[in-house]
Amino acid sequence: MEKERTSVLLDKDIMLKLEALSRSTNKSKTFLIQEAVTEFVAQKTPKKNIGIIGIADSKDPYFAAKDEEFLEKSGFGED
């Protein structure tokens, strides 16, 4: 994944805690900051509501039993 550089100013007490955490976990400060930002963004990003996909009325009560036949005839999966 392509990365971009940024700068962040942190309070001195947070930076000291970050350095201590880095030493105790044997992980770089960069790694810990990336992990924290990634988690924060994931929590704050709105979740997409995915509706039910693929539901339709085929008018054929035996459609599910013939799914392979339908896919073969439709050319599904061919390049």
N, C-alpha and C positions, 0 to 999 in steps of 0.2 A: 504494500500500500504506500502510495506517495505521501510524504510528510512535509509539513511546512513549519518553519521556525517562528516562535513568538517569544515575547518577554512578559514576565509577570512580576509585579512587585508584591512581596509578602511582608507582613509584620515580622519583626525580628523574633518574637516568641514563637511564631508559627514556623519560621525557618529553623530555629533551634530544635523544635520538636520533629520537624521533617528530617533533619540531619540525624537525630537520635534514632528515629524510626528506620532510616536508611541503614544505619550501622547494625541495629538489632535484627533487621530482616535480611541483611546482606543483599539489598536491592538498591539500585541507584535512585537518587532523588528524581532524576528524569523519569524513570519507570513509575515511581510512586505518583508523581504529578500526572503523568499520562493516564494511569489507571484511575485516579480520582476524577479527572476531567471527563474521561470516557463514561464512567459510572454516573456522574452528575448529569451529563447530556442525555444519557439513556433514560434517566428518571424524569427529566423535564420535557423530553420530546413527546408530543401527543401520540398516543397509540392509534393506529388506523383500525377502524372497525371493519372487519371483513365479514361480509354477509355470507350466506350459504351459497356456495359455488356449485354449479352444475345441476341444479334442481330444475327439472322441466317435466312437463306432462307429454310423454311421447304418444299417448293414446294407445299404446301397445302394452297390455298387461304382462307380456312375456319378454319385455325389452331387456331386463336384467339378465335373463337366461341366455339371451342372444347377443350380449355385449361384444364378445370377440368377433362375431360375424359382422356386426355393425362397424366396428373399428377397422376391420380388414377392408370392407367395402368403401369406407370413407377415405382410405389411404393414410390413416393416422399413423405417425411415426416414420413415414417414408421421407427421405431427403429430397 
